[in-house]
Amino acid sequence: MCIGSLPITAGDKIVSDEKEVGEVTSTAVLHTQSSERTVALGYIRREVGVPGREVTIGAAQAIVIQLPLESVAMEQAEGSVLHRA
């Protein structure tokens, strides 16, 4: 899940349509020249774990993405070279 720059920690609940649907197991902050982006891994119910689906983790809005996290890794690599936001 891509979250943005809000603080997310392991154990935070994943919510969709006001219903708990999963839990965060780990997080990492990716740094680029212009911003920070938090990426979280976790367990999520199959019916909700569809790439592009919006969910909530605490106060943060998140988007489900498919593994591997190639697109996120590419954005980080490109951001450090191309200053991509």
A tleap script that builds the chain and sets N, CA, C and O, in Angstrom:
source leaprc.protein.ff14SB
mol = sequence {
  NMET CYS ILE GLY SER LEU PRO ILE THR ALA
  GLY ASP LYS ILE VAL SER ASP GLU LYS GLU
  VAL GLY GLU VAL THR SER THR ALA VAL LEU
  HIE THR GLN SER SER GLU ARG THR VAL ALA
  LEU GLY TYR ILE ARG ARG GLU VAL GLY VAL
  PRO GLY ARG GLU VAL THR ILE GLY ALA ALA
  GLN ALA ILE VAL ILE GLN LEU PRO LEU GLU
  SER VAL ALA MET GLU GLN ALA GLU GLY SER
  VAL LEU HIE ARG CALA
}
set mol.1.N position { 0.833 -1.163 0.000 }
set mol.1.CA position { 0.000 0.000 0.000 }
set mol.1.C position { 0.877 1.225 0.000 }
set mol.1.O position { 1.886 1.287 0.703 }
set mol.2.N position { 0.493 2.177 -0.778 }
set mol.2.CA position { 1.188 3.458 -0.776 }
set mol.2.C position { 0.362 4.414 0.049 }
set mol.2.O position { -0.857 4.492 -0.101 }
set mol.3.N position { 1.032 5.139 0.920 }
set mol.3.CA position { 0.296 5.940 1.874 }
set mol.3.C position { 0.573 7.418 1.778 }
set mol.3.O position { -0.321 8.207 2.085 }
set mol.4.N position { 1.711 7.833 1.387 }
set mol.4.CA position { 2.058 9.236 1.439 }
set mol.4.C position { 3.045 9.470 2.559 }
set mol.4.O position { 3.954 8.663 2.750 }
set mol.5.N position { 2.896 10.542 3.300 }
set mol.5.CA position { 3.904 10.853 4.316 }
set mol.5.C position { 3.371 10.812 5.751 }
set mol.5.O position { 4.067 11.262 6.661 }
set mol.6.N position { 2.174 10.295 5.984 }
set mol.6.CA position { 1.638 10.214 7.343 }
set mol.6.C position { 2.272 9.049 8.095 }
set mol.6.O position { 2.621 8.039 7.484 }
set mol.7.N position { 2.426 9.174 9.411 }
set mol.7.CA position { 3.049 8.094 10.186 }
set mol.7.C position { 2.143 6.865 10.284 }
set mol.7.O position { 1.008 6.954 10.750 }
set mol.8.N position { 2.651 5.741 9.848 }
set mol.8.CA position { 1.945 4.462 9.905 }
set mol.8.C position { 2.891 3.485 10.589 }
set mol.8.O position { 4.093 3.505 10.322 }
set mol.9.N position { 2.372 2.631 11.466 }
set mol.9.CA position { 3.219 1.672 12.162 }
set mol.9.C position { 2.627 0.268 12.083 }
set mol.9.O position { 1.435 0.090 11.832 }
set mol.10.N position { 3.481 -0.715 12.302 }
set mol.10.CA position { 3.023 -2.105 12.339 }
set mol.10.C position { 1.948 -2.235 13.408 }
set mol.10.O position { 2.064 -1.667 14.494 }
set mol.11.N position { 0.912 -2.979 13.092 }
set mol.11.CA position { -0.202 -3.165 14.014 }
set mol.11.C position { -1.386 -2.264 13.720 }
set mol.11.O position { -2.488 -2.519 14.205 }
set mol.12.N position { -1.179 -1.198 12.921 }
set mol.12.CA position { -2.300 -0.324 12.566 }
set mol.12.C position { -3.325 -1.111 11.748 }
set mol.12.O position { -2.964 -1.955 10.929 }
set mol.13.N position { -4.586 -0.828 11.978 }
set mol.13.CA position { -5.677 -1.526 11.290 }
set mol.13.C position { -5.959 -0.887 9.928 }
set mol.13.O position { -5.876 0.330 9.766 }
set mol.14.N position { -6.289 -1.730 8.963 }
set mol.14.CA position { -6.669 -1.290 7.626 }
set mol.14.C position { -8.186 -1.346 7.557 }
set mol.14.O position { -8.792 -2.364 7.890 }
set mol.15.N position { -8.803 -0.241 7.121 }
set mol.15.CA position { -10.261 -0.115 7.127 }
set mol.15.C position { -10.762 0.205 5.721 }
set mol.15.O position { -10.151 0.988 4.995 }
set mol.16.N position { -11.884 -0.413 5.349 }
set mol.16.CA position { -12.561 -0.119 4.084 }
set mol.16.C position { -14.058 -0.106 4.350 }
set mol.16.O position { -14.594 -1.034 4.957 }
set mol.17.N position { -14.723 0.930 3.904 }
set mol.17.CA position { -16.167 1.073 4.126 }
set mol.17.C position { -16.532 0.903 5.599 }
set mol.17.O position { -17.501 0.221 5.933 }
set mol.18.N position { -15.744 1.531 6.478 }
set mol.18.CA position { -15.961 1.529 7.932 }
set mol.18.C position { -15.872 0.138 8.553 }
set mol.18.O position { -16.404 -0.092 9.639 }
set mol.19.N position { -15.197 -0.798 7.865 }
set mol.19.CA position { -15.060 -2.165 8.350 }
set mol.19.C position { -13.572 -2.525 8.372 }
set mol.19.O position { -12.858 -2.279 7.400 }
set mol.20.N position { -13.106 -3.105 9.481 }
set mol.20.CA position { -11.712 -3.531 9.567 }
set mol.20.C position { -11.485 -4.697 8.615 }
set mol.20.O position { -12.176 -5.713 8.690 }
set mol.21.N position { -10.502 -4.543 7.710 }
set mol.21.CA position { -10.267 -5.555 6.684 }
set mol.21.C position { -8.830 -6.078 6.678 }
set mol.21.O position { -8.492 -6.938 5.865 }
set mol.22.N position { -7.978 -5.567 7.581 }
set mol.22.CA position { -6.601 -6.047 7.595 }
set mol.22.C position { -5.766 -5.331 8.624 }
set mol.22.O position { -6.266 -4.545 9.429 }
set mol.23.N position { -4.461 -5.624 8.581 }
set mol.23.CA position { -3.526 -5.055 9.544 }
set mol.23.C position { -2.162 -4.862 8.893 }
set mol.23.O position { -1.711 -5.695 8.106 }
set mol.24.N position { -1.519 -3.761 9.229 }
set mol.24.CA position { -0.180 -3.462 8.735 }
set mol.24.C position { 0.830 -4.323 9.500 }
set mol.24.O position { 0.760 -4.433 10.724 }
set mol.25.N position { 1.773 -4.936 8.763 }
set mol.25.CA position { 2.815 -5.747 9.400 }
set mol.25.C position { 4.173 -5.051 9.410 }
set mol.25.O position { 4.988 -5.305 10.296 }
set mol.26.N position { 4.426 -4.179 8.439 }
set mol.26.CA position { 5.700 -3.455 8.407 }
set mol.26.C position { 5.567 -2.226 7.519 }
set mol.26.O position { 4.696 -2.153 6.653 }
set mol.27.N position { 6.453 -1.260 7.757 }
set mol.27.CA position { 6.437 -0.032 6.967 }
set mol.27.C position { 7.865 0.388 6.639 }
set mol.27.O position { 8.824 -0.036 7.284 }
set mol.28.N position { 7.975 1.224 5.627 }
set mol.28.CA position { 9.264 1.825 5.267 }
set mol.28.C position { 8.986 3.209 4.712 }
set mol.28.O position { 7.954 3.441 4.082 }
set mol.29.N position { 9.914 4.127 4.949 }
set mol.29.CA position { 9.803 5.468 4.399 }
set mol.29.C position { 10.814 5.582 3.265 }
set mol.29.O position { 12.011 5.371 3.459 }
set mol.30.N position { 10.313 5.920 2.076 }
set mol.30.CA position { 11.171 6.116 0.923 }
set mol.30.C position { 11.418 7.604 0.756 }
set mol.30.O position { 10.473 8.394 0.734 }
set mol.31.N position { 12.670 7.990 0.638 }
set mol.31.CA position { 13.036 9.402 0.526 }
set mol.31.C position { 13.398 9.737 -0.912 }
set mol.31.O position { 14.142 9.002 -1.562 }
set mol.32.N position { 12.868 10.845 -1.403 }
set mol.32.CA position { 13.290 11.402 -2.681 }
set mol.32.C position { 13.791 12.809 -2.406 }
set mol.32.O position { 13.747 13.273 -1.267 }
set mol.33.N position { 14.254 13.474 -3.414 }
set mol.33.CA position { 14.763 14.830 -3.216 }
set mol.33.C position { 13.661 15.787 -2.796 }
set mol.33.O position { 13.927 16.759 -2.088 }
set mol.34.N position { 12.438 15.533 -3.216 }
set mol.34.CA position { 11.359 16.486 -2.948 }
set mol.34.C position { 10.372 16.054 -1.872 }
set mol.34.O position { 9.598 16.885 -1.397 }
set mol.35.N position { 10.370 14.780 -1.469 }
set mol.35.CA position { 9.364 14.346 -0.501 }
set mol.35.C position { 9.740 13.014 0.137 }
set mol.35.O position { 10.768 12.416 -0.178 }
set mol.36.N position { 8.879 12.575 1.036 }
set mol.36.CA position { 8.959 11.253 1.635 }
set mol.36.C position { 7.668 10.525 1.324 }
set mol.36.O position { 6.609 11.144 1.216 }
set mol.37.N position { 7.753 9.221 1.181 }
set mol.37.CA position { 6.565 8.415 0.923 }
set mol.37.C position { 6.644 7.178 1.795 }
set mol.37.O position { 7.663 6.487 1.805 }
set mol.38.N position { 5.578 6.893 2.527 }
set mol.38.CA position { 5.529 5.700 3.369 }
set mol.38.C position { 4.908 4.564 2.575 }
set mol.38.O position { 3.882 4.738 1.917 }
set mol.39.N position { 5.536 3.406 2.645 }
set mol.39.CA position { 5.018 2.193 2.015 }
set mol.39.C position { 4.790 1.189 3.129 }
set mol.39.O position { 5.656 1.002 3.983 }
set mol.40.N position { 3.634 0.543 3.129 }
set mol.40.CA position { 3.300 -0.420 4.176 }
set mol.40.C position { 2.978 -1.777 3.565 }
set mol.40.O position { 2.385 -1.865 2.489 }
set mol.41.N position { 3.373 -2.815 4.257 }
set mol.41.CA position { 2.985 -4.176 3.902 }
set mol.41.C position { 2.061 -4.673 4.996 }
set mol.41.O position { 2.200 -4.289 6.157 }
set mol.42.N position { 1.117 -5.526 4.626 }
set mol.42.CA position { 0.206 -6.052 5.625 }
set mol.42.C position { -0.680 -7.123 5.044 }
set mol.42.O position { -0.564 -7.495 3.876 }
set mol.43.N position { -1.560 -7.605 5.877 }
set mol.43.CA position { -2.560 -8.583 5.468 }
set mol.43.C position { -3.862 -7.846 5.223 }
set mol.43.O position { -4.230 -6.948 5.981 }
set mol.44.N position { -4.563 -8.233 4.152 }
set mol.44.CA position { -5.832 -7.590 3.822 }
set mol.44.C position { -6.765 -8.639 3.222 }
set mol.44.O position { -6.316 -9.549 2.525 }
set mol.45.N position { -8.046 -8.513 3.489 }
set mol.45.CA position { -9.023 -9.466 2.959 }
set mol.45.C position { -8.987 -9.459 1.436 }
set mol.45.O position { -8.837 -8.404 0.819 }
set mol.46.N position { -9.125 -10.630 0.834 }
set mol.46.CA position { -9.015 -10.765 -0.625 }
set mol.46.C position { -9.965 -9.851 -1.393 }
set mol.46.O position { -9.585 -9.246 -2.395 }
set mol.47.N position { -11.192 -9.759 -0.918 }
set mol.47.CA position { -12.171 -8.972 -1.659 }
set mol.47.C position { -11.836 -7.480 -1.662 }
set mol.47.O position { -12.342 -6.734 -2.501 }
set mol.48.N position { -10.996 -7.045 -0.740 }
set mol.48.CA position { -10.605 -5.640 -0.659 }
set mol.48.C position { -9.207 -5.426 -1.250 }
set mol.48.O position { -8.881 -4.322 -1.687 }
set mol.49.N position { -8.392 -6.467 -1.264 }
set mol.49.CA position { -7.006 -6.354 -1.702 }
set mol.49.C position { -6.838 -6.301 -3.202 }
set mol.49.O position { -6.031 -7.042 -3.764 }
set mol.50.N position { -7.583 -5.441 -3.855 }
set mol.50.CA position { -7.536 -5.283 -5.304 }
set mol.50.C position { -6.710 -4.041 -5.633 }
set mol.50.O position { -6.986 -2.965 -5.102 }
set mol.51.N position { -5.699 -4.171 -6.504 }
set mol.51.CA position { -4.899 -2.991 -6.842 }
set mol.51.C position { -5.771 -1.809 -7.260 }
set mol.51.O position { -6.704 -1.951 -8.051 }
set mol.52.N position { -5.447 -0.650 -6.713 }
set mol.52.CA position { -6.205 0.563 -6.992 }
set mol.52.C position { -7.274 0.872 -5.964 }
set mol.52.O position { -7.797 1.986 -5.938 }
set mol.53.N position { -7.607 -0.085 -5.120 }
set mol.53.CA position { -8.639 0.100 -4.094 }
set mol.53.C position { -8.143 1.053 -3.020 }
set mol.53.O position { -7.016 0.913 -2.545 }
set mol.54.N position { -8.957 2.010 -2.634 }
set mol.54.CA position { -8.608 2.948 -1.577 }
set mol.54.C position { -9.060 2.397 -0.235 }
set mol.54.O position { -10.182 1.910 -0.095 }
set mol.55.N position { -8.170 2.480 0.752 }
set mol.55.CA position { -8.452 2.052 2.111 }
set mol.55.C position { -7.950 3.133 3.059 }
set mol.55.O position { -7.294 4.085 2.636 }
set mol.56.N position { -8.261 2.981 4.338 }
set mol.56.CA position { -7.815 3.935 5.350 }
set mol.56.C position { -6.968 3.198 6.382 }
set mol.56.O position { -7.307 2.094 6.808 }
set mol.57.N position { -5.864 3.826 6.774 }
set mol.57.CA position { -5.018 3.306 7.843 }
set mol.57.C position { -4.836 4.456 8.814 }
set mol.57.O position { -4.104 5.405 8.530 }
set mol.58.N position { -5.501 4.377 9.961 }
set mol.58.CA position { -5.492 5.510 10.893 }
set mol.58.C position { -6.131 6.707 10.212 }
set mol.58.O position { -7.259 6.615 9.728 }
set mol.59.N position { -5.421 7.838 10.167 }
set mol.59.CA position { -5.920 9.043 9.503 }
set mol.59.C position { -5.482 9.119 8.045 }
set mol.59.O position { -5.833 10.069 7.345 }
set mol.60.N position { -4.722 8.133 7.582 }
set mol.60.CA position { -4.148 8.169 6.235 }
set mol.60.C position { -5.016 7.442 5.223 }
set mol.60.O position { -5.565 6.377 5.506 }
set mol.61.N position { -5.132 8.019 4.060 }
set mol.61.CA position { -5.752 7.343 2.932 }
set mol.61.C position { -4.647 6.567 2.225 }
set mol.61.O position { -3.556 7.097 2.015 }
set mol.62.N position { -4.919 5.319 1.858 }
set mol.62.CA position { -3.919 4.475 1.213 }
set mol.62.C position { -4.515 3.845 -0.038 }
set mol.62.O position { -5.734 3.745 -0.179 }
set mol.63.N position { -3.649 3.427 -0.930 }
set mol.63.CA position { -4.067 2.753 -2.158 }
set mol.63.C position { -3.387 1.396 -2.203 }
set mol.63.O position { -2.172 1.298 -2.031 }
set mol.64.N position { -4.172 0.345 -2.436 }
set mol.64.CA position { -3.639 -1.009 -2.546 }
set mol.64.C position { -2.886 -1.108 -3.872 }
set mol.64.O position { -3.406 -0.731 -4.923 }
set mol.65.N position { -1.641 -1.625 -3.806 }
set mol.65.CA position { -0.874 -1.868 -5.018 }
set mol.65.C position { -0.436 -3.316 -5.028 }
set mol.65.O position { -0.371 -3.959 -3.980 }
set mol.66.N position { -0.138 -3.827 -6.198 }
set mol.66.CA position { 0.241 -5.229 -6.352 }
set mol.66.C position { 1.730 -5.406 -6.103 }
set mol.66.O position { 2.535 -4.543 -6.454 }
set mol.67.N position { 2.087 -6.522 -5.499 }
set mol.67.CA position { 3.498 -6.877 -5.346 }
set mol.67.C position { 4.012 -7.442 -6.660 }
set mol.67.O position { 3.212 -8.008 -7.405 }
set mol.68.N position { 5.258 -7.331 -6.988 }
set mol.68.CA position { 6.292 -6.630 -6.247 }
set mol.68.C position { 6.099 -5.122 -6.372 }
set mol.68.O position { 5.372 -4.651 -7.246 }
set mol.69.N position { 6.742 -4.388 -5.511 }
set mol.69.CA position { 6.587 -2.940 -5.448 }
set mol.69.C position { 7.460 -2.237 -6.486 }
set mol.69.O position { 8.104 -1.232 -6.184 }
set mol.70.N position { 7.480 -2.763 -7.697 }
set mol.70.CA position { 8.342 -2.203 -8.731 }
set mol.70.C position { 8.043 -0.745 -9.013 }
set mol.70.O position { 8.964 0.058 -9.163 }
set mol.71.N position { 6.764 -0.389 -9.088 }
set mol.71.CA position { 6.419 0.996 -9.426 }
set mol.71.C position { 6.896 1.957 -8.351 }
set mol.71.O position { 7.350 3.056 -8.668 }
set mol.72.N position { 6.804 1.569 -7.089 }
set mol.72.CA position { 7.258 2.423 -5.995 }
set mol.72.C position { 8.773 2.533 -6.025 }
set mol.72.O position { 9.324 3.620 -5.851 }
set mol.73.N position { 9.452 1.406 -6.246 }
set mol.73.CA position { 10.916 1.420 -6.304 }
set mol.73.C position { 11.390 2.266 -7.485 }
set mol.73.O position { 12.376 2.994 -7.367 }
set mol.74.N position { 10.703 2.178 -8.606 }
set mol.74.CA position { 11.079 2.977 -9.773 }
set mol.74.C position { 10.878 4.455 -9.502 }
set mol.74.O position { 11.709 5.272 -9.899 }
set mol.75.N position { 9.783 4.817 -8.829 }
set mol.75.CA position { 9.555 6.221 -8.494 }
set mol.75.C position { 10.666 6.733 -7.597 }
set mol.75.O position { 11.116 7.868 -7.749 }
set mol.76.N position { 11.114 5.899 -6.657 }
set mol.76.CA position { 12.197 6.324 -5.767 }
set mol.76.C position { 13.484 6.512 -6.568 }
set mol.76.O position { 14.178 7.515 -6.402 }
set mol.77.N position { 13.802 5.561 -7.428 }
set mol.77.CA position { 15.023 5.658 -8.215 }
set mol.77.C position { 14.964 6.857 -9.165 }
set mol.77.O position { 15.934 7.606 -9.285 }
set mol.78.N position { 13.838 7.034 -9.830 }
set mol.78.CA position { 13.688 8.151 -10.748 }
set mol.78.C position { 13.703 9.476 -9.996 }
set mol.78.O position { 14.252 10.465 -10.482 }
set mol.79.N position { 13.093 9.493 -8.798 }
set mol.79.CA position { 13.053 10.720 -8.015 }
set mol.79.C position { 14.430 11.169 -7.606 }
set mol.79.O position { 14.700 12.368 -7.545 }
set mol.80.N position { 15.306 10.229 -7.326 }
set mol.80.CA position { 16.639 10.616 -6.897 }
set mol.80.C position { 17.485 11.091 -8.060 }
set mol.80.O position { 18.436 11.848 -7.867 }
set mol.81.N position { 17.153 10.657 -9.267 }
set mol.81.CA position { 17.922 11.070 -10.438 }
set mol.81.C position { 17.240 12.216 -11.166 }
set mol.81.O position { 17.899 13.167 -11.586 }
set mol.82.N position { 15.923 12.130 -11.316 }
set mol.82.CA position { 15.190 13.093 -12.127 }
set mol.82.C position { 14.425 14.134 -11.336 }
set mol.82.O position { 13.777 15.006 -11.916 }
set mol.83.N position { 14.497 14.051 -9.999 }
set mol.83.CA position { 13.743 14.962 -9.147 }
set mol.83.C position { 12.256 14.869 -9.457 }
set mol.83.O position { 11.583 15.889 -9.603 }
set mol.84.N position { 11.749 13.658 -9.557 }
set mol.84.CA position { 10.335 13.401 -9.847 }
set mol.84.C position { 9.561 13.387 -8.539 }
set mol.84.O position { 9.981 12.726 -7.589 }
set mol.85.N position { 8.437 14.101 -8.464 }
set mol.85.CA position { 7.633 14.149 -7.242 }
set mol.85.C position { 6.626 13.025 -7.201 }
set mol.85.O position { 5.863 12.913 -6.241 }
savepdb mol mol.pdb
quit
